[in-house]
Amino acid sequence: MSLPAAALDQLFRAARTHNAWQDKPVPDSLLAELHDLMKWGPTSANCWPLRVVYVKSSAAKARLLPLLMEGNRAKTQAAPVVAILGMDLAFYEELPRLFPHTDAKSWFVGNDALIEATAFRNSSLQGAYFMLAARALGLDCGPMSGFDAARVDAEFFAGTTINSNFICSLGHGDPAALFPRSPRPEFAEVCKIL
């Protein structure tokens, strides 16, 4: 059964990337609810490489802002919450618990290329689930990739096996600051049915 049109609008058709934010807080309980919704999105072998750091405090934002491209700093400063979405390159250590019906961990041990590709692909998928869950819960998103990943990793993931994938601001967007929607390609331009 399809979702109602209003739900599809909220998730896709009317949803926008926001760069300006209303002065409305995002409670920690809503971030936990977001996690409890997005965690059901599928990953290969239930590998679950996504790790998230929520940057909310002024002190944490002061650490993050210098690591962003200049054009991303003001909107990040104004956002109620900024999520750094990372990928744990040691995700396979959890596979005995997360995918217990076979020895999936052995697929990855010593295979750095497979580890990297799997972590990146699946944490990117999870990042999409994250944004859809946020939208479903009434939040707006401002995803971005304009940042110095090596410096973000050193600042927020030092001493871990986690690398940053992308950053996403969360909050209640200011619709007055939106510019006209950019075009999207039509089905025939980008799709084939064989």
C-alpha positions, 0 to 999 in steps of 0.5 A: 500500500502506498503512503498518502500523498501528504507523506510523500510530499513531506519525505520527497516532493515538498522536502528541501535542503535547508540553509537557514533555520528557525530558532526552535530547539531539537530535543535529545529525545527527538534525536533518539526517536530519529535513531529508533526509526532509521535503524530499520533501514537495510544494510548489507549483512546488517553491517551497520557501519554508521556512527553519528556525533551530534554537535549541539553546544556552542563549544562543539560548534566552535570546534567544527566551524573552522573545519568547514568550507567558508560557505557552510559555516554560517548555516552550520552555526545557526542550525540547532543540531549538526550531525557528523555521519561517520563510518566505522571501518571496524564494523565487521567486529560486530557482525557476530552479534548483528548477523549471527547466522553465518561467519560474516566477519571472516569476509572482511578480516584482512580485506581493506578494500572490501571494508572501505567499500562496504563501510562507505556504501552502507553508511551512505545508505544509512545517511539517506535513511537518517534524513528520511527519518528526520523528515518523517519526524518533522525535521528539516535537513541540510546535508553537506560535504564541504568540509575537511574530512581529515581534520573532522576525523582528527577532531571528532573521531581521534583514536577510533576506527571511524571516518567521516562520510558527510555532515547534516544540519537538523532543525526546523528550516526557515522556508522564507530563505529557500530559493526556487527548486533546482530541476531534476532529470526526467525518467528517460534521461537517467533510467533504462528498462532492459 
